[in-house]
Amino acid sequence: MAFSTTTTLFFSSPNINNSTLLNNNKSFLNTTTAIIRPSFFHFSLKKFEVINAFALNSSNYANGMILKSSNDPAIPLFKFDEYMATKAEQVNKALADAVPLKEPLKIHEAMRYSLLAGGKRVRPALCIASCDLVGGDESASMPMACALEMIHTMSLIHDDLPCMDDDDLRRGKPTNHKVFGEATAVLAGDALLSLAFEHVAKHTKNVSPDRVLRTIAILGSTVGSEGLVGGQIVDIESEGKIVSLSELEYIHVHKTAKLLEAAVVCGAIMGGGTDDDIGRLGSYARSIGLLFQVVDDILDVTKSSQDLGKTAGKDLVTDKATYPKLMGLNGAKKFAGELVDQAVQDLSCFDPARAAPLLHLAGYIANRQN
């Protein structure tokens, strides 16, 4: 079931009444409409047009968000904040089980310190939601969801090292090397990276071997010299230099977006998705992956270290190329709105009830505050 002209999807906000917006926007009548943070921007899911300008200045996006149908009782209410809390709890338990405290004690303490330090678990949530969207069972995607978080955590540990970004704060806590020392931090990241592949191979159940192998190959490509590492090295070499928009996009696509894309694509593969499904979801993921970094750049210049749980203003200090630097703050916000629009379009062919988590995740990434 694709989005139809009889289904209106509301992303509710405590700040504004949906019916008031509709009454004031006659162009929405007789169309299929999704309102995402309605005080800022909304979309026609029939025509996929951005109606109002994108803005990023409220912390209320995730509070009380509900996806509902005004005309189709078969589409259930969707409470995004509850969904994310539930998935985070499930993932946290699975991660704690995957990395128990054992000998050598210090390395496992260091691994758990960063892996279980909290975080939004966006990548695991994307993986699980994608698997569910194509009709798969959540249990088929959980090992991959955990592996993605292990890889993400590895990247954060290494990124914070003195030889890289030299950061003291991550997720509101001292960075790994500040607690355990640089050598242990390097090894903790290495151990998490290798464990990610082992975990998928050993613990994925009821998925054909060819699909498991396909996802492992995607993970390898995502992390390596044509993925995260490639983006990181170009980012390092670009500090203090004049960088074009295309070069900046290369950095962020590889450094950030590819892991988010892998989360969505691997979830769809584990769930038994068709090549068409995987292709559409891959396009969605590329949009939200780049969106994630655009928003990160915006937050770095608009929020405090306390808000972010990490050191704010680092990009300015190191003279890194960012979207606000190259496009201006308003230009970066507008680009973020265009990326959300594209992501919503890519989901238009799917059942709206099953697509609800991914729709909300796109909006959440666009409007996150840390």
N, C-alpha and C positions, 0 to 999 in steps of 0.2 A: 504494500500500500504506500504510494507516494503521497506527498502533501497535496491536498485537494482544496477546491474552492469552498468547501463547506466546513473547513476546520480552521479555527482561529487559535493561534498559539500565543499565550501571554507569558512573558517573563515579568512577574510582579515585583514591585518595589515598594518599600514603605514610604517613599517620598512623593509618590504621585499616583493618581487614580487612573487605571487603564481606560475606563469608560469616558473620562474627561478628555483624554488624548484622542480617542476615536471620534468623539463628538466634534472636536476641534480640527480634525483632519478628514474631511469628507472624501478625499481621494482614497481612503482606506476601505470605504464601503464596498461590499461585494467583491472583495479580494481576500486572499489568504494572507494573513499578517502575523508576523512574529514581532513582538516588542521586547527588545533587550535593553535593560536599564532604560526604561521608557523616557526618562527625563533627558536622555542624551542622543540615542540613535535607535532607529528601528528599520526593519526590513519587510518588504513584501516577498513572501516565499513563493508567490506565483511569478513575479517578475524579477525578484532578487535585486531590488534597487535600494541603495542607501537613501533614506528619505531625509533624515536630519544629520547634522554634522556629528562626528565622533568627538567625544570628550572624555578625559580621564581625570576626574577630580572628585570622586566620591568613594567612600569606603563601604558603602551600603549595598554593593551589588549582590553579595552572597547571602544577605540577610532576608530570609523568607521567600526566596525565589521558588516559584511554582510554575510548572509547565502544564497547561490544561487545555482541554478542548471545550469550546462553547457549544458545539453541536453534536459531537460524537462521544457518547458515554462510554464507548469501548476504549477510548484513550484515557488511561489513568492519570491521576494527579502525579506530578513528578516534583519531589522536594530535593533540590540540588544539594543543599547543605547537608541534609541527612545522608544522601547518597555518598558524598565525598567522605563524610565521617565514618560511615560503615565500611567503605572500601579501604580507607586508611587503617582502620582497626584490623581488618582482615590481613592486609599486607604487612602491617607491623608484626603481627603474630607469626606470620609465615617467615618473615625475615629473622626474627628472634630465634625461631626453630632452626633456620638454615645456618645460623652462625652461633652455636652454643659456646659458652665459656669452657675452654678446655686447654690443655697444653699444646703448644707453648702459650702460656697464659697472656703474656704481654701483647702479642700480635693479635690475639682474638679480642682482648680488651680494646685495642686500638680500632679494630675493624668495627666492633659493636658501637663504640663511642660515636663514630660518625654516621654509621648506617642507621642507628636507632635514635638519632638526635632530633627526630621530628621531621618537619617538612610537610609539604602539601601532598606528596605522593601523586603528582599529576601524571607522570609517565606510567606508573602501574594502573592508574584509573583509566587512562586512554587505552591501554592494552586490553583491560578487562571489558570496557565498554565496546570496543571494536569487535572483540570476540562474540559478545552477546548480540551485537547488531546483526551479524551474519548468521545467527542461529546456533552458535556454539555454546558449550557449557563453560561456566566460569572456571571450573577446576582445570580445564585444559589450558587456560591462559595464565594461571597463577604462578607456575615456575618461571615463565617468561617475564611476568610482571615483576617478580622479585629480582630476576637477573638484570632487568633494566635499571632498577633502583640501585643495585650493586655497582653497575657501571657508572651511573650518574654520580654516586657517592665517591667512587674512585676519582672521577674527574674533578670533583670539588676539593678533595684532599690534595691532589697534585696541583690544582690551580692555585691553592692558597700558599704553596711553598715559597720560601724566600727567593728561589731561583725563577719563580713564575710571577704571580701577582703579589706575593709577599703580604698576605692578609692575616690579621690577628683574630678576626671574628667571623663566625659562620653559624647561621641559624640561632643567633643570639648567644652562642657559647664560644669559648676560645677554640681556635682552629686546632686540628689534630696534631700538627707539629709543635704547637705551643704546649700541649699537654704531654705528648709522648716523645718528642724529639724528631728531628728531620728524618733520620734514618728509618725509624719505626713507621713514620707517616708514609714514606715512600713504599715500604714493604706492605703496609696495610692496604694501600691502594692497589698494589700489584696483586695481593692475595684476593681482594674483592673482584678484580677483573677476571682472574682465572677461575674463581669460584662461580662466576656468572655463567660461563659456558658449561662447566661441570653440572651446575644445578639444572639447567635446561635439559641437558642430555640424560641425566639420571632420574629426574623427577617428573618429567612430562608423561602423562598417561592418556591412553585412548586417543592418541593422535598418530596418524600414519608416519612412519620413519622419514619418508621423503619430505613431508611438511616440516618436521622437526629439523631436518638437515637444512632445509631452505631458510628457516629462521636463524639458525646458527651462522650460516654464511652471511646473512644480512647484518647480524650483530657484529661479526668480524669486520665487515666493510665499513660499518657505521663508526667503529672506534678507531680504525687504522689511519694510514697516511692519506686515504681518500675520503676520510670522514673527520671525526673529532680532532685527531692529531694534526691533520692537514690544516684545518681551520685555526687551531691553536698556534701553529708555527707561523702562519701568515699573519695572524694577529700580533704576535710578538715582533715580527720583522717590520710591522707597519707603525709601531709606536713612534711618535714624533715626526711622521712623514705625512705628506699630502696623499690622501686615499680617495679614490673615486667611489661613487655609489655602487658600481658593479663590483669593485674589489671588496667593499664593505659587505655587500650581500654574499659574496663568496665566503668570507670569514664566518658570517653568522649562520649561513646555511649549513656549513660543515661543522662548525664548533657547537652549535646549539640545535638547529632544526633537524639535523639528520637523526639524532637520538629520539626526538619526539616523533618523527616520521616512522622510525623503526618500531616504536611502541604501538602505533596504530596498525601498521602493516603486519607486524608479527602477530598481533592479536587476531586480525582477520584471517591470517593463514592458519593459526592454531584452531580457530573456530570453524574452519572448513569453507571459507569464503571463495567465491568464484574469482577468476582473473579480473572480470569486470568490477566486482565488488572491491577487490584489492586495489585496482587502479584508481577508482573514485576516492577511496579512503586515503590512498597515498597522496592524491592531490589535496584533499582536505588537510592532511597532516603537514604537507609542505607549507601551506598557508599559516597554520597555527604555530608551526615551528619557527618560522621567521617572525611571526607576530610576537612570540614569547620574548625574543631578543629585542625587538623594537620597544616593547613595553619595559623590558629591563633597562634599556638605555634611558628611557624617559624617567623611570623611577630613580635612577642614579643621580639625576640632576634636580629632582623635585621632592625627594624624601630624605629624612634623616637616617642616621645609622640605627637609631632606636626603632624607627618604623620598619626598616629593612631587615634587621637582624644580622647585618653585615656592614662593612665600612662603606658609607655613602661618599660620592664624589671622587671615587678612585679613578674613573675614566678621565676626569679633568686633570687630575694630578699627573697621571702618566701620559697625558696628551694623546689618548687613544681616539681613533675615529669612531664616531657614534652617529646614529640617525639624527638626534637633535643637533649635533654639531654640523652635519652636512645639509640637513633639510630644514633646520629650525624646529623649535618645539612644536609649533602648530602643524608644520608639515609632517613631522613624525607621527603626530596624533591622527592626522588625516590618512596617512599611509596605513596605520594600524586599522582604521575603520574599513579601508578597502580590502585588507587581508581577511577581516572577519566576514565581510560580504562574500568574498570568494569561498571561504570555508563553508558558509551556509549554503551556497549554491551547490557545492559538491555533495551535500547530504540530501539534496532535494528528492532524489529517486528512492530513498529508503523510507520504511515505515516510520512515521513521526514519533510514535511511542518508543520504538527501539532506538531511534536516533536522538532522543531527548538528552541523554547524558553527554553525547558529543557536541550537540548544539550548545548546551549550557557550558561545557568546558571551553568552547571557543570564546563565549562571552566572559567567562571567568578569567581566562588568560588575558583578555583585552583589558579587563577592569581590575585586575589584582593590585593590591597595594603594597605587597612585599614579595 
